[in-house]
Amino acid sequence: MAVMLVYALLPLFWLFVNSTKTQDVLFNSFGLWFSGDFSLFANIGETLAYHDGEFIRWFGNTVLYVVVGAGGATFLATLAGYGLAKYDFPGKKGVFAVVLGAVAVPGTALAVPTFLMFSQLGLTNTPWAIILPSLISPFGLYLIWTYAIDSVPTELLEAARMDGAGEFRTFFTISLKLLSPGLITVLLFTMVATWNNYFLPLIMLSESTWYPLTVGLNQWNNQASTAGGEAIYNLVITGSFLTIIPIVIAFLFMQRYWQSGLAAGSVKQ
C-alpha cells in the first residue's frame, strides 16, 4: 500500500512543487523540492491570462465535453444496462455479445474511422465531433448491466408494479437510487476518460477555439520547438496542476455515494 501511495502521489507532488517555480528556476533546481521564490500564484495568474485567456476557454470546452458527453454516456449506459438486466426480449444474447465485443475494441482504433465519417457529415472542427463519440460507453453499459442484476431485486420491482407504479416511475423512484453506486462509478470513469481525452480532439479539431485542456496544453508545450516560439514550461506545468484539481474534487465529492446494501431488508427471502 505504501508503494502504491508513493506511486500515485509522487507525480502530483512533483507537479505542485514545480508549479511554484519560475521558468529560470525550473531548470536549475531539484525537481522534487521547492527552490527560489514561491511563484505559484504568479504562475496561475500568467496561465489564466496568457494569449487572452486561452486556458479559461479550453477549460470551458473541457467542462462542456464532460457535462454533455460523460453525463450523457452515463445516462444512456444506465438506461440500457438496467433494461438488459431486468427485461427479457428476443436477441438479448446477441446484444450481450455485441457489448462485449465493443468493450474489447480500444478507442484509438475507432478514431480514424470516426474522423472519416464525421468529415463526410461536416462535423469535424465542431464540439459535436467530441461530444457524440463520448456518448458511447460500452464498458459503462456492461458495468451497469452486471451491477443491476443483483442490486435491484426483481421482487421489489414486482411489488411496485402491483402497487400501480409504471415502469418509468419504478425506474426513477426506486431503481435509480439502488443503482447509484454503480452509476457514480460509471460517471467517474466517463468523466476521467473525457477529461483526459487527447487523441480524438487532436485529429478532430483544427482550430484552438474548441480545444480541450489536453490538446491546448500540449500546444503550449510544443510552442518552444517552433520558429520564434516562446518557451513557457512553467505555465504548462501550472496549467497541468490546475487541470487535475477538478477531477480530485469530483472524486472526493462523489465517493460518499458509494454505498452498498441500500436494498437490504426490502424483500423477504
N, C-alpha and C positions, 0 to 999 in steps of 0.2 A: 504493500500500500504506500509506503514511504517513497519507493522508487517511482511509482505511478504518479504520486503527488508532485515530485520534483519534475518529472517528465511533462506534466500538464502545466505547472505554474512557472517553470523557468523561462519559457518563451514570453509569457506575459510580463514577468518581472523585467526581462531584457527590454521589452517594448516600452514599459513605463520609464525605466532608467534612461534610456536613450531619447525619450520624448522630452526630457528635461535639459537636453544639451543643445548648444548652438551648432551650426554647420561646421565651424572650425574645430570645436571641442570634440565633435562626434568621432572624428578620425584620429584624434590624438589622445585618446583616453581609453581606459579599460572598459569593455562593453558591459560588464556586469556590476558596475558600481558608479555612483554619481561623481561628477567632476565639473569644475568651473561653476559659473553662476547657475542658479536654478531658473531655467528658462521655459518651464512647461507652459505657463500662462501666455508668455510672449509667443511661443510656437503655436499655441492654439489660436491666438488672435491672427497670426500670419496665415495659418492654414485656412481659417474661415474667410479671410479677406482676399486670398490670392486669386488673381485673374477674375476680379469682380464677383467673388463668392462662388466659384465653380464647385467647391466642396459641398456647400449647402445645397446647390441644385442637384448634385449627384446623390446626396443623402436623401433628398425628397424623392428622387426617382427610385432609389432602392426601397424606401418605405412604401411607395406606390406598388412596386412589384411584389413586395412581401404581403401587403394587406390584401390586394386583389388576387394575386397568384397563389400564395401559400394559403390564404384564407379560403379561397375558392376550392383549391385542391383538397383541403381538409374537409370541407362541407360535402363535396362530391364523393370523396372516399368514404365518409361516414354514411351517407345515404346508400351508396352501392354496397358497402360491406355489410351493413345492417340488413339490407334486402336479401343479399345472398346467404346470410347466416340464418335468417328466420322465415324465409319463404321458399317453398319448393316450386319449381317450374321446369318445363322441358328444356334441355340443353344446359342445365346447371353445371354438369361436369365439364362440358366444353368451355364454359366461361372460366371455370377454375383453371383449366389447362392454359387458356389464353393469358390469364392474370399471372400465373407462374412464369410463363414464357416472357411476358413483359418485364417482370422483375429481374430476369436474368440478362436482359439487354441493357448495357450501360448507356447512360445519357449521351456520352460523347459520340457513340456510334450513330445516333439519330440526328446529330447536329447538322451535318451536311445535307442529308435528305430533307430535313425540316427547312433549312435555308433555301434549297431549290424550290420547294413547294411554296414557301412564303414569298419568294421573289416573283413567282408566277402570279400570285394573288395581289402583289403590290403592297405587302405588309412589312417588308423589310424597312429598317430605319424608323420604325414606329414602336410605341410601347406595347402594341399587341404582339409583336414578334417575340417579346419576352414573357408576357402575361399568359398567352394561350398555351404554350408548351408547359408552363409551370402549373397549369390546372390539372395536369395528368400526373397522378401519383400511384402507380401500381403497387408499390410496397405499402403505402398508406392504406390502400383498399384491402390488401391482404391482411395487414395488421388489425384493422377494424373487424374484418370478417372473422378471424380466429378469436379475437377478444370478445366479440358479441355472442358467440356460441355459448359461452359459459357465464358471462357477466349479466346477461339479460335472460332470466328464467322464462321459458315458454309458458309455464303455468301462470306467471304474473301477467303476461300478455293476454292469455285466455280469460283471466279474471277481469281484466279491463274491458275486453270485448263484451263479456256477459253483462257488465255494468252499463253498456251502451256507448263506450268510447270508440270513436272511429280510429282508423289506422294512423292518420296524421296526428290526432290528439294523443294517442298512445305513444307515438314516437317522440313527440316534442315535450310531453309532460312526464313520461316515465323512462323510456329507453335512453333518451339523450343524457339524462342525469347519471344513469348507470354506466353509460359509455364514456363519461367524462375523463377518467384516467387514460383510456386508450386514445380518445380524441385529442387530449393535450399532448400526448406523446407524438402522435402524427403531426399535430400542429408545429411542435418544436422541430421535428425532423424536416418538415417542408419549409419552415422559416429559415433554418440554418442553410438548407440547400439553396433556397432562393437568394438569401442574403450573400452567400459566398459564390453565387453563380458567376462564372467568368467566361468560359469558352463560348457559350451561346450568345451573350451580349457582344462578345468580341467580333463574331462573324456576322451578327445580325445588324449591328449599329455602325454607321459610318460617320455620324456626327456626334460630337461630345455632348450635345444638348440632352440626349436621352441616356447617357452613360450611367450605369450604376457605380457605386464606390469602387468595386473591384477593378473594373476596366479604367476608371478615371485615375486611381492612384497608380496603376501600372503605367499609364501615360505620363504621369509626373515622374515616375522612376526612370523611364526611358528618355526623358527630356534632355538629360545631360549628355547623352550619346548622339544627339542631333547637332547639326551645324548651327553654331550660335546659341545652343540651348543652355539653360540655366540649371545648375545642379542644386536641387532643393531636397536633399535626402532627409534633412531634419523635418521638413514638412510632410514627407511621405511617411516617416515613422510616426509622427504625431497624428497624422490622419488615420493611419492603421490602428493606433491606440484608441482614437475616438470611435472607430468603426466597430470595435469589439464590445464597447460599453453597452449598447442597446441589447445585444444578444445575451450578455451576462445578466442584465436586469430582467430580461424575459425569462430566463431560466430560474432566477431567484423568485420571481413573482408567480410563475406558473407551477412550481414544484408543490405548492400547497394543494393543488388539485389532484395530485397523485394519491388518491385514496382508494383503497380496496375494501371489499366487503360491504358495500352500500346496500346490497340486496339481501344481506344476512337476516334471516327471520321473516322474510316477506312471503315465503311459501312454506307449506308444511310438507316435510319429507316423510 
